Amino acid sequence: MNGDQMINAPVSSNNDVAGIESGKKWNTTTVTYDDDSLGSKYAAQVDGLISYAGTVSDLKFVKVDNSATADINIQFVQGITGGNTVYNNDDTQVTIQFQPLTNAGFDIGDATNGNADNLLHELGHAVGLKHPFDGSGALGGNKITLPSNLDNTDYTLMSYTHSSDKSISDGLYSPGDISALQDLYGAPAPQQTVQQTSTVTPVAQVNPFLAMWAAMFPTIAGSSPLSASPVGLTSLLANNQNNGMFASNG
């Protein structure tokens, strides 16, 4: 909530992806959720699954302890068969409902219940995915359906047709789900890495010309010492094209 809302969204030009998209998406790439009412055991299992879901696209999930303001609420409700996802009247909050569980929980790898995959299925509805066979447009206006050969859980967890390869609840989205989520919210942002360059070059690897170059220019405009390696020289020359001869190689 707090300005977060499901909005109309264009579907993919690829029907094999559009067949899973409802026609709605969140207007942000960070949504909040609350699952504390499940109890600590089940909430911890759900947290793990949602943490995974936040790695397949640029849509991120942040847990909050406030069901009134969370974008997505996850609850146990008596009388629910499997799972159910309900949007409120102005699409500012979505509730995922499950029949109360006993011992099974949302364990990954449990072939007896499929609750882990079921959680991801309902979460898919909560962020803009639909059943691949649903051509009614009821959820978000999109009436495109998948061909029958793709309407199975090997391709999308949003399907009701369970394939043999997905007979065990592994708690992973299928390829079609990932393609649809990335179409709606973008691919995951690349992880930031810190490049560490050693200032000592093994003698056996030293190129005499580059060693001479490094000795002549040990630092460039305050940067760390230039490594006596082809990479160091290449980086320097590349920077020169845009920044002048003594560009910073940071």
Secondary structure, 3 states (H helix, E strand, C coil): CCCCCEEECCCCCCHHHHCCECCEEECCCEEEEECHHHCHHHHHHHHHHHHHHCCCCCCEEEECCCCCCCCEEEEECCCCCCEEEEECCCCCCEEEEECCCCCCCCCCCECCCCHHHHHHHHHHHHHCECCCCCCCCCCCCCCCCCCCCCCCCCCCCCCCCCCHHHCCECCCCCHHHHHHHHHHHCCCCCCCCCCCCCCCCCHHHCCHHHHHHHHHCCCCCCCCCCCCCHHHHHHHHHHHHHHCCCCCCC
